[in-house]
């Protein structure tokens, strides 16, 4: 086999995934409806501002929607920039039709096109996501501010006896209602839908997100269905009374209705702000079902075939795995890994890299003194049938202002898709790559060739051991430091983090599970503090065998009381799935104690658990 040192060229970085059938149906239906709207007379002729532009805009929208649908149908993975350009043009035309031409059906078109565009964009990260979130926050803030101002002016108009002042107040409110509120309503609502669909939140997966959408839609119906007409009537009546010199008391109940309507709308917006801050309610039934399906897919075994096997270096082999049947491989995010079940029955975990969604690519280092799994993989041939489980992701790429990757040897593999994504998004990042020698550092040549001076190679045969403190000292505030490699490299970076980069966060991935940190291997009491809720969970020291009560079936597991388990569950911990275990007849678990294996989200979910104290020693993760 020919030795090749390369980084997977990314032919798919500017391609989108195959469009789902529901999206294609939506686009085709939109094209037909836009064509019908352009050929048929308008619903409300009097509301049109530019009637001569109505038909051309609808016909162009129909042509764009039909062309985009045909492009997604005929090409399996079309160009991402072209698809997004067509999607944005459709949304812009719908906006012009709704607010420029004032054709009412275009308002519904905007709600239909926003999910389509978000689905085409996919999961956003880095600057695009920050820009979308910023747009939503600004629009929602302006909407809430204008609603507060309208409520205050309406309350002043309600309590004033000066008809001239009341007429001026209603004229001001009518101006803001026509010029700002409609725009801000749609901008905040549609940008919120975009943020939800391009992130892990979804629209109907969490109760607080669905509640925010319901609030926005209810305010929209309240404004267009009743409040706008009520304000317009009150403004006309106040103007007429001011011209005739009559009293404000003759306005009747209109001032109270206007003040109550805008006050109620403002309270709803305030509730939406609180929902965004506290995120109550958890997952919806749909969200729980999707989560269960995703977990089931990750634990399900899938047969694959070794489609390609090549040597990247003399002791690193790259395998391309293709599904054996017609089923598609589950998608994955940078940092994910799969369990590979070898023909011998051995199970090994390997990080995924590459850009082709139809295959999985892994890189395996041959360990001379290993347990046999890597040697078996290096003896495989093209066409061999294997089984994979997953993918799972315990090493995700988080949002940060800057990134520092510290890789050792084969630890470079999980960083390849991360670097590709960050570079495509224009993020700030840097890679420090340590290895034995250049000819034994996989993907080193292509990394330097592709990314230039962002990559620093430090082979041990020509460079001294790097100082982790020096690497971390110049990192910008908020830097996400990722480290993957030998145990010594990870320990050195972790030891240098508190002093050299206290403003950053460290995330590590190890080649193997780490043993006990205590010298005698004995259990120690621990405390886990969850910074978001401020709760502290204390784990009791496991009693010695002679001190255990009769019937104790812990078998070495830590003992946690029910109160501790409830705190862990509320803070985000989950029990790993396993079949139920039956107690023998006549045996009862000790009251108040549950012998469970609890999975703490400490190593990966740093925003949930930041401090772990074991005995008298403290360690920040």
Legacy VTK file of the C-alpha trace (Angstrom):
# vtk DataFile Version 3.0
C-alpha trace
ASCII
DATASET POLYDATA
POINTS 621 float
0.000 0.000 0.000
1.189 3.489 -0.794
1.878 5.755 2.141
-0.116 8.974 1.863
-0.108 11.952 4.198
-3.126 14.071 3.517
-6.084 15.877 4.985
-9.373 14.852 3.464
-10.099 17.467 0.843
-13.525 18.800 1.565
-15.589 18.573 -1.599
-18.763 18.675 0.507
-18.006 21.692 2.671
-20.050 23.895 0.294
-22.730 21.280 -0.325
-25.972 20.754 1.520
-27.457 17.468 2.599
-30.217 15.873 0.524
-33.459 17.775 1.069
-36.223 15.899 2.903
-39.421 15.139 1.041
-41.490 17.515 3.203
-39.267 20.437 2.193
-39.580 19.605 -1.509
-43.364 19.356 -1.208
-43.444 22.737 0.540
-41.429 24.377 -2.244
-43.531 22.881 -5.039
-46.756 23.932 -3.299
-45.382 27.417 -2.745
-44.509 27.718 -6.444
-48.044 26.710 -7.449
-49.686 29.054 -4.927
-47.415 31.957 -5.879
-48.306 31.438 -9.537
-52.017 31.391 -8.659
-51.661 34.528 -6.526
-49.990 36.335 -9.408
-52.658 35.393 -11.937
-55.739 35.849 -9.730
-57.028 39.222 -8.484
-55.911 40.365 -5.007
-57.948 39.605 -1.919
-57.990 43.204 -0.641
-57.548 45.691 -3.477
-57.792 48.768 -1.253
-54.823 47.691 0.879
-52.356 47.552 -2.027
-49.736 50.280 -2.134
-48.068 49.273 -5.416
-50.675 47.252 -7.339
-48.623 47.281 -10.544
-45.763 45.430 -8.794
-47.917 42.714 -7.276
-48.180 40.331 -10.253
-44.488 40.498 -11.320
-43.271 39.833 -7.765
-45.526 36.793 -7.393
-44.494 35.392 -10.790
-40.778 35.809 -10.023
-41.337 34.132 -6.634
-43.072 31.199 -8.329
-40.189 30.817 -10.784
-37.581 30.921 -8.006
-39.457 28.432 -5.816
-39.953 26.041 -8.712
-36.321 26.348 -9.800
-35.074 25.726 -6.274
-37.336 22.698 -5.901
-36.116 21.248 -9.214
-32.485 21.881 -8.225
-32.940 20.033 -4.938
-34.752 17.203 -6.723
-32.299 16.641 -9.567
-29.060 17.156 -7.647
-28.504 15.064 -4.553
-26.064 17.528 -2.931
-26.319 20.888 -4.715
-24.114 23.886 -4.091
-24.773 25.406 -0.679
-24.135 29.050 -1.696
-26.479 28.746 -4.695
-29.263 27.126 -2.664
-29.018 29.664 0.146
-28.948 32.530 -2.369
-32.176 31.319 -3.972
-33.749 30.823 -0.536
-32.827 34.317 0.605
-34.170 35.818 -2.627
-37.484 34.055 -2.029
-37.712 35.414 1.499
-36.773 38.937 0.375
-39.437 38.875 -2.355
-42.041 37.716 0.159
-41.019 40.555 2.492
-41.290 43.116 -0.313
-44.679 41.724 -1.285
-45.919 41.850 2.316
-44.657 45.256 3.430
-43.885 47.065 0.183
-46.820 46.004 -1.960
-49.022 45.251 1.117
-50.439 42.020 -0.246
-51.775 40.110 2.755
-51.100 36.529 1.516
-47.388 37.354 1.501
-47.456 37.459 5.317
-48.287 33.746 5.368
-45.627 33.179 2.714
-42.969 34.588 5.056
-43.937 32.065 7.737
-43.711 29.236 5.190
-40.358 30.286 3.720
-38.495 30.868 6.998
-38.528 27.163 8.044
-37.541 26.213 4.483
-34.538 28.531 4.524
-33.539 27.394 8.034
-33.767 23.754 6.979
-31.555 24.434 3.962
-29.006 26.275 6.116
-28.762 23.395 8.591
-27.067 23.657 11.978
-25.350 27.033 12.286
-22.225 27.628 14.339
-19.735 30.425 14.850
-20.356 33.835 13.337
-23.512 32.983 11.339
-25.225 31.697 14.477
-24.076 34.694 16.519
-25.360 37.061 13.836
-28.759 35.345 13.752
-29.049 35.319 17.549
-28.016 38.996 17.681
-30.664 39.865 15.086
-33.317 38.056 17.128
-32.253 39.727 20.386
-32.223 43.201 18.814
-35.602 42.709 17.134
-37.188 41.287 20.289
-35.723 44.084 22.420
-36.980 46.784 20.083
-40.391 45.122 19.903
-40.649 44.994 23.703
-39.483 48.604 24.017
-42.000 49.908 21.495
-44.763 47.868 23.145
-43.852 49.359 26.531
-43.914 52.865 25.063
-47.300 52.223 23.412
-48.696 50.896 26.696
-47.471 53.981 28.559
-48.896 56.400 25.975
-52.191 54.508 25.944
-52.371 54.703 29.737
-51.675 58.452 29.639
-54.390 58.932 26.998
-56.806 56.947 29.189
-56.243 59.166 32.221
-56.095 62.537 30.405
-59.046 64.928 30.082
-57.412 67.134 27.446
-58.872 66.045 24.098
-56.060 67.752 22.154
-53.478 65.785 24.143
-55.443 62.546 23.699
-55.699 63.075 19.933
-51.934 63.718 19.698
-51.210 60.594 21.762
-53.369 58.392 19.538
-51.824 59.902 16.404
-48.372 59.040 17.751
-49.454 55.502 18.637
-50.989 55.009 15.199
-47.755 56.122 13.540
-45.693 53.628 15.541
-48.278 50.908 15.024
-48.167 51.240 11.238
-44.449 51.945 10.791
-42.679 49.837 13.449
-44.752 47.263 15.285
-45.584 45.076 12.291
-41.964 45.001 11.143
-40.660 44.241 14.635
-43.255 41.522 15.160
-42.282 39.668 12.032
-38.550 40.286 12.486
-38.530 38.930 16.051
-40.819 35.992 15.292
-39.141 34.850 12.082
-35.610 35.307 13.436
-36.645 33.326 16.517
-37.926 30.506 14.311
-34.640 30.614 12.408
-32.599 30.422 15.624
-34.667 27.474 16.861
-34.478 25.500 13.608
-30.728 26.038 13.126
-29.845 24.993 16.687
-30.466 22.055 18.973
-33.579 23.687 20.463
-36.031 23.108 17.618
-39.460 24.731 17.535
-41.540 22.056 19.267
-38.898 20.096 21.178
-38.940 22.273 24.293
-41.949 23.765 26.009
-40.423 27.200 26.485
-39.610 27.531 22.763
-43.117 26.454 21.756
-44.567 28.881 24.319
-42.541 31.767 22.854
-43.820 30.965 19.368
-47.395 30.794 20.667
-46.967 34.215 22.317
-45.644 35.784 19.108
-48.438 34.346 16.980
-51.126 35.334 19.509
-49.856 38.920 19.557
-49.906 38.923 15.752
-53.550 37.810 15.668
-54.411 40.234 18.466
-52.869 43.140 16.558
-54.277 42.422 13.090
-57.570 41.003 14.259
-58.663 43.629 16.753
-56.131 46.020 18.282
-55.108 47.824 15.094
-58.723 48.600 14.156
-59.532 49.664 17.731
-56.593 52.080 17.799
-57.505 53.476 14.385
-61.109 54.055 15.479
-59.999 55.745 18.707
-57.593 58.004 16.797
-60.286 59.090 14.309
-62.807 59.735 17.082
-60.280 61.738 19.123
-59.334 63.813 16.082
-62.992 64.546 15.345
-63.682 65.501 18.971
-60.630 67.768 19.034
-61.754 69.549 15.878
-65.251 70.115 17.278
-63.994 71.065 20.737
-65.829 68.307 22.595
-64.766 66.433 25.744
-62.553 63.348 25.871
-65.255 61.590 27.874
-67.219 61.102 24.650
-64.644 58.575 23.452
-66.422 55.952 25.523
-64.610 52.676 26.165
-62.101 53.017 23.315
-59.251 54.433 25.478
-59.630 51.614 28.004
-59.615 48.980 25.264
-56.528 50.466 23.623
-54.614 50.687 26.911
-55.657 47.167 27.940
-54.756 45.682 24.548
-51.254 47.145 24.390
-50.666 46.439 28.077
-51.627 42.799 27.593
-49.314 42.533 24.571
-46.428 43.992 26.585
-47.008 41.519 29.433
-46.896 38.676 26.923
-43.585 39.952 25.552
-42.242 40.205 29.093
-43.261 36.570 29.640
-41.395 35.612 26.444
-38.262 37.339 27.747
-38.499 35.419 31.028
-38.958 32.164 29.097
-35.741 32.866 27.177
-33.838 33.584 30.381
-34.996 30.656 32.533
-36.021 28.045 29.910
-38.582 26.233 32.081
-40.698 23.195 31.301
-38.165 20.800 29.838
-38.872 18.786 26.693
-42.225 18.329 25.045
-43.599 14.909 24.219
-42.223 15.304 20.703
-38.836 16.319 22.099
-38.700 13.266 24.359
-39.666 11.004 21.484
-36.977 12.461 19.204
-34.401 12.132 21.981
-35.340 8.497 22.543
-35.132 7.806 18.810
-31.707 9.457 18.598
-30.408 7.479 21.549
-31.823 4.293 20.081
-30.144 4.999 16.745
-26.827 5.592 18.482
-26.981 2.295 20.341
-28.156 0.334 17.298
-25.632 -1.766 15.432
-25.213 -1.171 11.716
-23.306 -3.455 9.313
-20.643 -1.724 7.232
-18.055 -2.748 4.671
-14.426 -1.644 4.476
-14.622 0.267 1.185
-11.037 1.561 1.283
-7.950 0.987 3.405
-4.804 3.058 3.023
-1.742 3.844 5.033
-1.483 7.466 6.113
1.893 6.816 7.780
3.816 3.627 8.336
1.873 2.878 11.540
-1.453 4.675 10.923
-4.122 3.241 8.628
-7.216 5.069 7.418
-10.392 3.047 6.875
-13.390 4.133 4.818
-16.543 2.365 6.011
-19.612 2.198 3.804
-23.033 0.837 4.874
-23.497 -2.764 3.806
-27.216 -2.367 3.087
-29.237 0.400 1.525
-29.637 2.263 4.824
-27.942 5.624 5.249
-25.388 6.174 7.968
-26.501 8.431 10.842
-25.147 11.963 10.702
-22.481 13.167 13.099
-20.858 16.346 14.380
-17.137 17.146 14.848
-15.728 15.309 17.849
-17.961 12.253 17.433
-16.737 8.662 17.574
-18.127 5.232 16.739
-17.788 1.811 18.310
-16.298 -0.616 15.789
-17.075 -4.302 16.339
-14.248 -6.304 14.754
-14.556 -9.826 13.290
-12.967 -11.233 16.460
-15.659 -9.632 18.613
-13.385 -6.923 19.977
-14.997 -3.492 20.305
-12.887 -0.360 19.830
-13.770 3.329 19.728
-12.398 5.605 16.988
-12.985 9.269 16.169
-14.667 10.161 12.892
-13.251 12.530 10.299
-13.870 13.334 6.659
-16.604 15.231 4.863
-18.532 12.624 2.865
-21.844 11.904 4.677
-22.236 8.570 2.872
-19.234 6.964 4.573
-17.419 6.922 7.908
-13.665 7.510 7.995
-11.473 6.505 10.928
-7.707 6.491 11.442
-6.124 3.734 13.543
-2.656 3.712 15.100
-1.018 0.280 15.271
0.045 -0.334 18.860
2.759 -2.946 19.159
2.042 -3.586 22.825
-1.722 -3.128 22.633
-4.512 -5.606 23.266
-4.775 -6.684 19.652
-7.539 -4.470 18.295
-5.333 -2.081 16.301
-3.253 -4.953 14.913
-6.416 -6.712 13.780
-7.625 -3.588 11.991
-4.310 -3.227 10.170
-4.718 -6.807 8.902
-8.175 -6.127 7.436
-8.703 -6.035 3.699
-11.109 -4.209 1.422
-14.546 -5.802 1.513
-14.386 -7.004 5.111
-17.711 -6.793 6.941
-17.744 -4.969 10.278
-20.359 -3.544 12.610
-20.482 -0.017 14.021
-22.480 1.515 16.844
-23.149 5.181 17.226
-22.045 7.776 16.522
-21.722 9.361 19.968
-20.199 12.718 20.794
-18.585 13.308 24.195
-16.094 15.805 22.738
-18.310 18.390 20.980
-17.181 21.610 19.385
-18.603 24.419 21.517
-19.032 28.078 20.680
-16.128 30.288 21.764
-14.406 33.475 20.608
-11.185 31.561 19.874
-9.881 27.989 19.862
-6.573 26.336 20.700
-6.073 22.700 19.701
-3.236 20.712 21.283
-2.824 17.320 19.613
-0.437 14.489 20.254
0.071 11.786 17.622
-3.139 10.079 16.581
-4.996 12.583 18.786
-5.102 14.847 15.734
-8.019 12.883 14.236
-10.964 14.399 16.193
-9.590 17.878 15.460
-9.686 17.493 11.665
-13.459 18.060 11.247
-13.401 20.742 13.943
-10.682 22.691 12.149
-12.459 22.301 8.810
-15.705 23.692 10.209
-14.052 26.566 12.053
-11.949 27.552 9.057
-15.022 27.560 6.805
-16.843 29.764 9.323
-13.922 32.207 9.576
-13.341 31.541 13.292
-10.084 32.226 15.118
-8.170 29.034 15.853
-4.678 27.632 16.229
-3.268 24.086 16.230
-0.193 22.815 18.075
0.658 19.308 16.867
3.209 17.139 18.712
4.511 13.795 17.483
7.519 11.528 17.339
8.673 12.613 13.884
7.211 14.238 10.802
6.950 10.960 8.928
4.938 9.480 11.822
2.565 12.415 12.313
-0.575 11.655 10.270
-2.022 14.448 8.109
0.809 16.838 9.074
1.890 17.801 5.524
-1.602 18.601 4.308
-2.475 20.513 7.476
0.439 22.876 6.907
-0.274 23.066 3.184
-3.974 23.842 3.722
-3.925 26.105 6.774
-0.426 27.600 6.739
0.901 29.341 9.836
-2.159 28.459 11.913
-0.572 25.030 12.328
2.547 24.512 14.458
4.305 21.142 14.084
6.575 20.052 16.950
8.092 16.632 16.198
10.065 15.372 19.186
13.098 14.347 17.131
13.750 17.975 16.102
11.965 20.106 18.723
12.204 20.196 22.476
9.171 19.443 24.586
6.862 22.490 24.401
6.022 24.482 27.484
2.232 24.258 27.963
2.186 27.480 29.960
3.804 29.355 27.084
1.239 27.942 24.642
-1.678 28.947 26.838
-0.462 32.320 28.050
-1.232 34.199 24.822
-4.692 32.711 24.368
-7.466 35.347 24.136
-10.108 35.599 26.830
-12.730 32.878 26.574
-10.551 30.566 24.470
-11.762 26.974 24.234
-8.696 24.756 24.665
-9.029 21.244 23.237
-6.426 18.600 24.011
-6.233 15.014 22.778
-3.196 12.785 22.971
-1.065 10.811 25.412
-1.754 11.019 29.129
1.377 13.046 29.824
0.444 15.734 27.310
-3.089 16.060 28.688
-1.862 16.229 32.295
0.678 18.900 31.405
-1.913 21.085 29.691
-4.429 20.564 32.500
-1.835 21.509 35.117
-0.892 24.701 33.263
-4.472 25.889 32.614
-5.330 27.481 36.008
-2.264 29.764 36.029
-1.550 30.298 32.324
-5.114 30.507 30.937
-7.598 31.069 33.775
-10.012 32.815 31.403
-10.288 29.774 29.122
-11.995 26.395 29.287
-10.296 23.040 28.812
-11.832 20.011 27.128
-9.888 16.793 26.779
-10.331 13.397 25.188
-8.186 10.508 26.374
-7.115 7.377 24.552
-8.200 5.199 27.471
-10.174 5.527 30.679
-8.194 7.112 33.454
-7.484 5.155 36.622
-7.953 6.331 40.182
-6.102 9.479 41.120
-5.435 8.330 44.696
-2.226 6.422 45.298
-3.830 3.653 47.322
-6.777 3.322 44.920
-9.247 3.766 47.754
-12.553 5.608 47.477
-12.748 9.177 48.721
-15.760 11.353 49.525
-16.522 13.898 46.839
-18.589 17.023 46.257
-19.995 18.081 42.889
-21.096 21.702 42.604
-23.402 22.713 39.732
-22.711 26.364 39.058
-25.971 27.095 37.217
-28.189 26.042 40.127
-25.671 26.390 42.962
-26.488 22.899 44.223
-23.818 20.773 45.876
-24.121 16.989 45.791
-22.108 15.011 48.345
-21.143 11.403 47.731
-20.713 9.343 50.890
-17.665 7.167 51.326
-18.372 3.533 50.596
-18.227 1.459 53.785
-15.722 -1.321 54.071
-17.013 -4.855 53.448
-17.097 -5.626 57.154
-19.082 -2.438 57.830
-21.722 -2.906 55.150
-25.229 -3.613 56.386
-26.840 -6.981 55.661
-28.338 -7.169 52.200
-26.041 -4.507 50.712
-25.702 -5.325 47.005
-23.639 -2.269 45.985
-20.655 -4.375 44.828
-18.296 -1.440 45.102
-20.599 1.270 43.766
-20.867 4.581 45.659
-23.931 4.870 47.846
-26.176 7.858 47.087
-29.341 8.621 48.977
-32.598 9.439 47.253
-32.170 13.147 47.988
-28.792 13.129 46.244
-30.262 11.336 43.234
-33.050 13.897 42.926
-30.489 16.721 42.983
-28.434 14.955 40.327
-31.501 14.430 38.150
-32.551 18.078 38.462
-29.008 19.213 37.595
-28.894 17.154 34.387
-27.424 13.772 35.390
-28.959 10.682 33.866
-28.736 7.012 34.724
-27.219 4.922 31.932
-29.743 2.691 30.226
-29.632 -0.933 31.338
-32.155 -3.753 31.807
-34.021 -3.832 35.133
-32.589 -6.103 37.800
-34.906 -8.177 39.976
-34.235 -8.725 43.646
-34.626 -12.281 44.933
-37.894 -13.051 46.657
-37.961 -11.890 50.219
-35.089 -9.419 49.773
-35.660 -5.711 50.100
-33.283 -2.863 49.377
-32.247 -0.909 52.422
-34.697 1.933 53.025
-33.524 5.322 51.835
-30.674 4.000 49.699
-30.495 3.296 45.948
-27.545 1.415 44.514
-27.334 2.922 41.044
-24.586 3.790 38.622
-24.955 7.538 38.061
-23.372 9.254 35.099
-22.227 12.762 36.069
-21.955 15.294 33.190
-18.692 16.683 34.600
-16.042 16.031 31.909
-18.075 17.249 28.941
-20.793 19.580 30.268
-18.531 22.197 31.769
-21.356 24.722 31.908
-23.253 22.379 34.220
-20.501 21.213 36.581
-17.354 23.217 37.011
-15.801 22.065 40.289
-15.198 18.551 41.559
-13.708 18.127 45.024
-12.400 14.722 46.055
-11.392 14.419 49.699
-9.067 17.296 50.497
-7.912 17.786 46.916
-9.656 20.021 44.345
-9.619 19.750 40.588
-11.229 22.056 38.066
-12.633 20.468 34.937
LINES 1 622
621 0 1 2 3 4 5 6 7 8 9 10 11 12 13 14 15 16 17 18 19 20 21 22 23 24 25 26 27 28 29 30 31 32 33 34 35 36 37 38 39 40 41 42 43 44 45 46 47 48 49 50 51 52 53 54 55 56 57 58 59 60 61 62 63 64 65 66 67 68 69 70 71 72 73 74 75 76 77 78 79 80 81 82 83 84 85 86 87 88 89 90 91 92 93 94 95 96 97 98 99 100 101 102 103 104 105 106 107 108 109 110 111 112 113 114 115 116 117 118 119 120 121 122 123 124 125 126 127 128 129 130 131 132 133 134 135 136 137 138 139 140 141 142 143 144 145 146 147 148 149 150 151 152 153 154 155 156 157 158 159 160 161 162 163 164 165 166 167 168 169 170 171 172 173 174 175 176 177 178 179 180 181 182 183 184 185 186 187 188 189 190 191 192 193 194 195 196 197 198 199 200 201 202 203 204 205 206 207 208 209 210 211 212 213 214 215 216 217 218 219 220 221 222 223 224 225 226 227 228 229 230 231 232 233 234 235 236 237 238 239 240 241 242 243 244 245 246 247 248 249 250 251 252 253 254 255 256 257 258 259 260 261 262 263 264 265 266 267 268 269 270 271 272 273 274 275 276 277 278 279 280 281 282 283 284 285 286 287 288 289 290 291 292 293 294 295 296 297 298 299 300 301 302 303 304 305 306 307 308 309 310 311 312 313 314 315 316 317 318 319 320 321 322 323 324 325 326 327 328 329 330 331 332 333 334 335 336 337 338 339 340 341 342 343 344 345 346 347 348 349 350 351 352 353 354 355 356 357 358 359 360 361 362 363 364 365 366 367 368 369 370 371 372 373 374 375 376 377 378 379 380 381 382 383 384 385 386 387 388 389 390 391 392 393 394 395 396 397 398 399 400 401 402 403 404 405 406 407 408 409 410 411 412 413 414 415 416 417 418 419 420 421 422 423 424 425 426 427 428 429 430 431 432 433 434 435 436 437 438 439 440 441 442 443 444 445 446 447 448 449 450 451 452 453 454 455 456 457 458 459 460 461 462 463 464 465 466 467 468 469 470 471 472 473 474 475 476 477 478 479 480 481 482 483 484 485 486 487 488 489 490 491 492 493 494 495 496 497 498 499 500 501 502 503 504 505 506 507 508 509 510 511 512 513 514 515 516 517 518 519 520 521 522 523 524 525 526 527 528 529 530 531 532 533 534 535 536 537 538 539 540 541 542 543 544 545 546 547 548 549 550 551 552 553 554 555 556 557 558 559 560 561 562 563 564 565 566 567 568 569 570 571 572 573 574 575 576 577 578 579 580 581 582 583 584 585 586 587 588 589 590 591 592 593 594 595 596 597 598 599 600 601 602 603 604 605 606 607 608 609 610 611 612 613 614 615 616 617 618 619 620
